[in-house]
Amino acid sequence: MIDVLRSLDTTDRAILKILQEDAKITNSQLAKEVGLSPAPTLERVRKLESLGVIQSYHAVLNPSYLGLGVGVFLLITLSSHKKHQIQSFVKKMDDIEQVVECHHITGSGDFMIKILTSDIKSYHEFILTYLIEIEEIGNMQSLIILKTYKQSRSFDLS
């Protein structure tokens, strides 16, 4: 994967920077902004997609507008670190719709998950309905998001 990064020229990087900010941009406008004609621009975008550099295009929704005003990070410590237990836990997280992120981490816990819910009562119900039943969980700590000041979906490509 590091070889892919090295093979990206300044035009590829410019395309990626623009698409991170506005994935709805037309190919014609993208071509203008990077200084190419539309055909080679489209060819470069398709190459970046086929290499897996561009994974997907999607809409970013505002959770508050959808009645999901409470975000919670949960620091999860597993009861065991056997491979099958880790895989089982990850599968269970994948199957729970309210879990929007699941990260295997280092430090004082094993996983950091993020859930979105409507209110504290529904968060409590989530714990009782889903998490209490997962035998792989040894310990968990809730970190309620009070306010998000920065949430970037793009990153530096230099």
N, C-alpha and C positions, 0 to 999 in steps of 0.2 A: 504494500500500500504506500509505503514511503516513496517507492519508485514512481508511482503515479503522480505524487506531489511534485517530484523533481521534473517530470515531463510536462507539467503545465507551464505554458508561456504566459506572457503578460496579457494577451488577449483572452486566453482561457480564464485567467484569474479575474479579469474585468467582467467577463460574462457571469462568472460565479458570484461576484460581489453584487452585481445588478440583480440577478435572479434571487439572491437571498433577501433583498429588500423588496422586490416586486416580481413575484412569480407570474403575475398576470400580464406582464409587459408583452406586447406583440413582438414577433420576430423582426418585423420591419423596424420598430423603434429600437430594439436591442441592437440590431445591425448598425443603425445610425450612431448609437452611443459608443459602440466599440470600434467604429470606423471600418466596417466590412460591408459587403453586399449581403442581402438576406440569405442566399443559398449557402455560402460558406459558414455563415453564423449558425444556421440551422444544423449544418453538418457537425459543427463543433459541439453544439448542445447535445445532439444525439450521441456523439462520441463520449461526452461526459456522463450521459445517462448509462450507456452500455458499459462503461468502466466502473460504474457504481459510485462515482463521485457525487452525482445528483441521484438521491434515493427516491424522492417523491415530491409532489406538489400538493399543497393542501391549504385549506382556509384556516386561519387562526380565529377561533371564536372567543367572545368575551363571556367567561363563565358567569359573571354577575347578572348579565342580561338573560341568562338561561336558568336563573334560580339557584346557581351553585356559588353562593357567597362565602363559603368557608372552605379554605384550603388547609390541608394538614400534611406535614411531613411526619412519617413514622420511622423511628430508628428501631430496626428489628435485629435482635440477636437470636440466632438459631440455637436449638437445644443440642444439635450435633453438627459437625462439619463434614459428614460423609457425603460423597458425591451424589448418591441417590437422594439424600435428604435435600440437598441444595437444588437439584433438578426438580424434585417434587414441589418445593416451595415456589420456585420460579414459575412452574406450570400453573399452580394455584393462583399466583398473582396475575398471570396472563388471562386467566378465566374470569377474574373479577372486574367488571366494567368500571367501577368507581376508582380503581387504581389506574392512574394516568401515567405514572412513571415508576420504574423499579430499577434501582441501581445496586449492584454488588459492590461493596465498599470496603475500605480498610479502616482501622481505628477502633472505637469503642463498640461498634455494632458490625453486623454482617451485611445488612441491606438497608437502604433508605428508599422508602416508597412515598409517593405523593398521591393523595386522594382529594377529590373535590366532592363536596356535599352541600346541601342546602342550608343546614344550620347545625348547632351543637347536638340537638336531639337526634337528628338523622345520623350524625357522626357516631354517637353512642350506639344507635341501632346497628350501624355498620360493624362496629367492634363486636357486638354481641352476635350478630348474624354470621359474620365471616371470620374475623380474626381469632376469636376465642376457640373456634373449631379446628384451627390449623395446628396439628400436633408438632410440626417442625419449629414453631415459635417458642423460644425459651423465655424471651423478655421483649418488651416493646416500650418505647417512650414516644409520646405525642408532642409534636412541636407545631402549634397552631400559627398559621401565617396571619399576622396582624395587618400588614400592608406590604405590597410588592413595589419596590422603587425602581428596579431594573429587571427586565426579562427580555433579553436579546435572543433572537433566533438566528442571528448571523455571527460569524466569527472572522477574525483577521486571517487573510490568506497570504500575507507577506512571508 
